[in-house]
Amino acid sequence: MRLELSEEADADLDELLEYGILSFGIEVGREYYFSFDKAFAVLRATPEAGQADNETSFRRWHHRSHRIFYRVDKDVVLIVRIIHHSRDVSGVE
């Protein structure tokens, strides 16, 4: 399976990196950012691992303090959004 990021998901990652560095320092911020590589590897290997989300039309995978929203199309796992667990997801579509 291939993995792709939507523009929004790419922006979400940039935002969480910036926030992490500003709030917790460069080392912690970068470690958290790069930890998503492992989550993405799980989703590539087992795309059905995430649960169907009742609030959106996507599947979701919890990774630390964030939820990864994605869909599977043939041989592609498309990461749609990456949202902190405290944020409202009603606008995710």
ChimeraX attribute file (.defattr): number of C-alpha atoms within 10 A of each C-alpha:
attribute: neighborCount
match mode: 1-to-1
recipient: residues
	/A:1	15
	/A:2	13
	/A:3	16
	/A:4	16
	/A:5	16
	/A:6	13
	/A:7	11
	/A:8	14
	/A:9	20
	/A:10	15
	/A:11	14
	/A:12	17
	/A:13	18
	/A:14	13
	/A:15	14
	/A:16	19
	/A:17	20
	/A:18	17
	/A:19	14
	/A:20	19
	/A:21	18
	/A:22	12
	/A:23	11
	/A:24	12
	/A:25	12
	/A:26	15
	/A:27	10
	/A:28	15
	/A:29	18
	/A:30	16
	/A:31	13
	/A:32	17
	/A:33	17
	/A:34	13
	/A:35	12
	/A:36	17
	/A:37	11
	/A:38	11
	/A:39	15
	/A:40	19
	/A:41	14
	/A:42	15
	/A:43	23
	/A:44	20
	/A:45	12
	/A:46	12
	/A:47	21
	/A:48	15
	/A:49	13
	/A:50	18
	/A:51	13
	/A:52	16
	/A:53	13
	/A:54	9
	/A:55	12
	/A:56	14
	/A:57	13
	/A:58	21
	/A:59	21
	/A:60	24
	/A:61	22
	/A:62	16
	/A:63	17
	/A:64	12
	/A:65	10
	/A:66	18
	/A:67	19
	/A:68	23
	/A:69	26
	/A:70	27
	/A:71	18
	/A:72	18
	/A:73	9
	/A:74	8
	/A:75	11
	/A:76	14
	/A:77	21
	/A:78	20
	/A:79	24
	/A:80	23
	/A:81	25
	/A:82	26
	/A:83	21
	/A:84	17
	/A:85	14
	/A:86	9
	/A:87	9
	/A:88	10
	/A:89	15
	/A:90	8
	/A:91	7
	/A:92	15
	/A:93	11
